[in-house]
Amino acid sequence: MTKIWTAEQQADFGQQLAASRRAVLFFDYDGTLAPIVKDRNNARPYPGVREAFERLLAIKHCRTVLVSGRSVTELQPLLQSRLPFEAWGSHGGEHLRATGQFCQASIPEKAQEGLHVAAARVASLLAADAIERKPASVAAHVSAVNAELIPQFLVDIEELWEPVAEDFGLELLDFHEGVEIRVPGMNKSRAIYSVLSEEPKDAVTAYIGDDVTDEDAFRALGNMGHSILVGREKRSSEAKWLLPASADGRHIIDFIHAAASALS
């Protein structure tokens, strides 16, 4: 059952961080560090997030990781961090270390063909910039569609993609104002498993995210750390905690600053 992340819980988490020799903090981007906006190419972080995030990046015994559905190449231009950071993009399909080392998951030819077919199927339904091609998936964004028409657009996309998913062994996933067709197993849990396999067992760990695409990460983290859902109200989730969201992003800024202070 998801519980509210209170000031008391924040203080307890801070004590754990202060006593730790190693911390690993994962953050989703859209909806967590940045507000959800209609123009996904202009999804700037909440004012103050970059500075708070850089405080964590400067702490050597804290591994701070961005985990996003976006390609890793999109994250730095949006976040504009003055410090290098580690990022997992395309739901685990890409990994960019803070050192600059980059690797990308290998996708079977049949799956690649299926993604190509899926993108072509929705080309007449959506504008080109609403169809996002990734190494292991295609995302169809409907945020620019008239709000009254969004439910029908989502239904239409799923009807176009369901036979493609069946024929090519892919899977569909709904997300905030969109649908994604992806290679099975290519999700944010890959970041959790990979990163934590390199870290000590006693590292204090947390994953903070807002969308259904973060549920794989919450599930993978399990009892190994703090899974925190960002939102304005409770929903069914694998996360242990709900961090109540504010329109100005104060919730996540305060969370990051508190964590950085405890680790300093």
N, C-alpha and C positions, 0 to 999 in steps of 0.2 A: 504493500500500500504506500502510495506517495504521500510524504509529509511535507508541510511547509518549512522552508529554510528560514529559520528565525535568527535574530541577533544572537541568541544563546548558542544556536548551532554554528553560526559563523565564528563565535568566540572559541568553541570547542575545536573546530577545524583549525583555527589559528594556533591553538596550543599544540595540536598534532604537528603542524608544519614547523613550529618553532623548535620542537624536540627532535625533528627528523634530520637525518644526514643526507637524505635525498628526497626530492619531490618530483612528481610528473603530473603536469596539468595540461589537459586537452581542451581545446576550445573550438566549437563550430564557428563559422563566420556569419553567414546570412541569418538574421533573426536572433543572433547571440551577441556578436561584437558590433554588428551593424543592423539597422532597422530593415525590415522588408520594404522594398520600394518597387514601383511599377517598372522603372527602367533599371534592370539588373546591372547594366554597365555603369550605373552611377550610384552603386550601393556603398557609399562611404561609411566608415565607422562612426558611431556616436561621438560627438565632440568630447575629447578627453580620453577616449579608449586607447588611441595610439600611445599616448604618454604613459598611461597605466600599464599597457602591454609591454612597453619597453622597459619598465621597471622589473618585470619578471624576467625578460630576456637577459638582463644584465646580471642576474643572480646565477652564479655558476653551478650551484648544487640543485637548481631547479630546471628540469627539462620542460620547456613550454612548447606545445605542438598545436598547430592549426590543423583541423580536419574538416574538409569541405567537399561539397559536391562539385564545386568549380574546379577547373584546371588550376594547377599550382601557378601557372603563368599569369593568372588574373589576380592573384591575391596581393602581391606586393604593390602593383599600381593602385589598388584600392586602399590598402592599409597604410602604405607609404611609411613603413617603419624605417627608422634610421639605423637599425641593427638587423643583422641577418637572422632569420628564423627558420625553424623546421616546419614543413607543411606536407600533409597528405591530401592530394586532390583527386577529383573524379571518383569519389567514394572509395578510396583505397587503391585506385588504379595507377596513381602516380605518387612518387615519394621524392621530395626535395629536402635534403639535409641542410642544416645551417651552414655547413661547409661548402655548399654548392653542388654536392654530389647528387645526381638525379638518376632515378630508375623508373621504368614503366612496366606494368604487368604485361605478360604475353597473352594475347587473345587468339583463340582458335579461329581458323579461316571461316568456318561455318558461322560462328557468332559474328564475325566482322561483316559477313555478307548479310546476315539478318539485320544488323544495325543500319546498314546502307539501305536495305529495303524499307525499314521502319521510317527512316528520315524521308524517303521518297513518298511514302504513303500519306504523310501529313503536310507535304509541301504545298498542296492546293488549299489546305485548310488554315494554315498559319503563315505569318510573314517569316521571311528567311531568318531574321534576327531572333525569332521566338523559338527556333529549332536549334538546340544546343548539342553539337556533336562532341562526344568525349571518347577517350580510348576504349572504354568498356560499356558505354551506354549512349542513349540519345534522350535528351530531356525536351519535352514540349511545354513551353511556358504560355500561360493564358492570362497573365496579369494585365496585359494591354487590351484585352477584350472587354467590351461593355460588361459591367458587373452582372447584369441580368442574364447575359448569355453564357457566362462561365460554366454553370452546371452542365448545360447541353454540350458545350465544347469538350468538356472532360469526358462525357459519355461517348461522344463521336470519336475522340482520340483512342479511347480504350477499345471501341469496336473495331477500329482500323488496325490496332496493334495486337489484339488477342490472337488472331490466326498467325501473325508473324512470330509471336512469342512461342506458340505451340510448334510451329514448323522448324524453328531454328534453336529451340531449347533455351529461350530467354525468359525473363520474368518482368512483370509490370509492378511498378511502385508508385503510389500517389504521394505527392508532396504538396507544400503550400502553393496553391494556384498552378498546378501542373501535374503531368504524368511523366514517368521515366520508364524506359525499357532498357534492361541491362543484363549483363552476363551474370548468371547465378553465382553467389559467393563473393561478388565484387562489391563489397560494402564497407562501411566504416569500421567494422570489427577488425579488419585487416590491420588498421593502424594500431588498435589496442593490442592485439596479439604480438605484432612485430616489435613495437616499442617496448612493451613490458618484458619481452623475452630478453632484452638487453639491459634491464634494470634490476637492482636488488629486490628481493622479495619483500623487504620491509619499507620500500619507498611509499610515501604518502601520495595517493593518486586520486585524481578527480577528472571527470569528463562533464563538460557543460555544453548543452545543446538545446535546441528548441523544437526541432521538426521530427516527423516520423522517420526520416532518414537517419536520425541519431539513435533510434531504438536499437539498432544492431550493435552500436557501441555500448549503450547502457547494458544490454544483455551480456555482451562479452566481458564487460568490466565486473559484473556480478558483485560478489562480496570482496573483491580485491580493492575496492575504493569507493569514492563518493560519486554516484551518478546523479546529476542535477539537471532537471528540466527547467528551462526558462519559459515563462508564460504568464498570462494574466488570470488564468483559471486552471483548475485541475482537469486532466483528461486521462484516459487510460494510458498508462506508460510503464515501462520497465524501470524508469528512474526511481530512486529512493526518495528524492527530494524535489520540491518545486520552489524555485527562486522567483518570487512575484516580480513581474516586469513593470517598469515605468516607461512612459513615452519618451523621456529624455535620455534613457540609457543609464540613469544613475545607479540602478540595481547592479549592473555588471561592472561599472566603473568602481563602485564601492567594494564589490567582491574582489576584484583584482588588486586594488590598493591594499585591502586588508590582508590578502594572501602575501603580497610583496612585503608588507611591513612585518608580518610574522616570520618570514624567511630571512629578513635582513639582519 
